[in-house]
Amino acid sequence: MDNIVEIDLRKILKIIRKNILIIVISTFVCGLGAFVVSKFVMPQLYQATTTLIVNRNLSEENKDEYANSPYAVSDLEYFRKIASTYMEILTSKTILNQVIEQFDLDIKYEDYLKDYIEVEILNNTEVIQVNILDENPDRAMKICNTIPSLFEEEVIRITKVAGIEVIDKASLPEEVEKPNLVIFTLVGLVGGFALGLMIVFFKQILDNKIKSKEDVESKLRVTLLGQIPKIKDMKDKVILADDNLNMDAVESFLKIRTNLEFSNIDNKNNVIVFTSTHKGEGKSTTICNNSVFFSRLENKKVLLVDCDLREPKVHKIMDINNKNGLVELLKGKNEFDDVVQKINDNLDVITAGQKIINQVDILSSEKMKHFISDVRGRYDYVFVDTPPVGVFADASILSKISDGVVFIVGYNEVDLDEAVQAREILDKADVKIIGSILTKVKVNSSDYGYYYSYGEKRKHKKFNFRKGQA
């Protein structure tokens, strides 16, 4: 149970770390918004305060009348018992309407009572504190000093008791009381942080893209052979043709090569099909670079075949012509030696050739089966580029006559449900899925892993992939 909790906590922290920018922006924006609203939008209210004490002094003409009144109480409990009465009198319409009229305030009694006056009994004593809020500090002070006289008149009229004394007169307030800028801003920051977390986790719930080893192995149920980093200008390109190589990419392809070699210990995975769910996931770029890396192995002959007859790219990536290729070979227009192009001592390439409209027919033909059987005997490794299995039937057809499939998955590009459907197509074709390669992974992503980000960018001796040597 503790292990489950620990794993879940790690997942949560990982999600937060990946989306920390969203949380920071949300916190900053809400905090700034709260500051701006409280400083420039909300009314800036100054508070003036006065304190009163109620004595039981009676005027001569009211003594007899008071003696027979229900308010004639001799002990101190008198003031505590009628505390609520005095508060009601202080906030009555009679007094506050006089204040509104006398100071020409454009406000209704109910609004003034709710927002601009506070009355309280201090510490269970006979002392009453009156707070007046106003946008004009001078007017707040004047109103606060006017209320005691109005209050006393009303108390005498109602209770026959005089003697309302002012303890502290209101002074001119110098600082804004409401809204409290610091508290308001802090509330905004906390609210923004909470909102950021909600956005992140809601986004996580809705996000069904594949972007981690766990997604590939646990959800797609395919072994991850390796992850290829997203590198600027790497699309449709053999990376080893550059002078300044990216160490992350080099290490990635070396690990993929090692894992594929381990899968072929018994020499049963000679013909390997590369496919993906959709186009644009880096399939062709990956198979070309993979072929080049395999050609660096000693005494290993490698053939790269472009069977993507719909959108062939191998000839563009390898920078070779596509005049005669697989189509011409299968149609009997050219012999094998006429269509194969030697890249280096260990690597040969057969491009797709001219475009045709009956791709499925030619790929499912007996000639195609004979071709695969022939090259299986000539080469140690045959890598076959095919159209996306989630879109066309070509890949599943070729997979049946191959020894296994490598499933290419673009990082954060393909929906998990769609990838699962593509995998099920391969399962129904009863083909062996050797593993998957996650492409275009962000190097600084926590999903990429320590192994790949260890070297960062280094300069390597230029590798001439046409000669197969450094």
Secondary structure, DSSP 4 states (H G I P E B T S, - for coil): -HHHHHHHHHHHHHHHHHTHHHHHHHHHHHHHHHHHIIIIIS--EEEEEEEEEE-----GGGHHHHHTSTT---STHHHHHTHHHHHHHHTSHHHHHHHHHHTT--S-HHHHHHHTEEEEESTTSSEEEEEEEESSHHHHHHHHHHHHHHHHHHHHHHH----EEEEE------SEEES-HHHHHHHHHHHHHHHHHHHHHHHHHH--B--SHHIIIIIS---EEEEEE--TT-TTS-GGGSSS--HHHHHHHHHHHHHHHHTTTTS---EEEEEESSTTSSHHHHHHHHHHHHTTSTT--EEEEE---SS--HHHHTT---SS-HHHHHTTSS-HHHH-EESSSSEEEE---S--S-HHHHHTSHHHHHHHHHHHHH-SEEEEE---TTT-SHHHHHHHTSSEEEEEEETTTSBHHHHHHHHHHHHHTT--EEEEEEEEE-TTSTTT-HHHHSS-S---PPPBTTTTB-
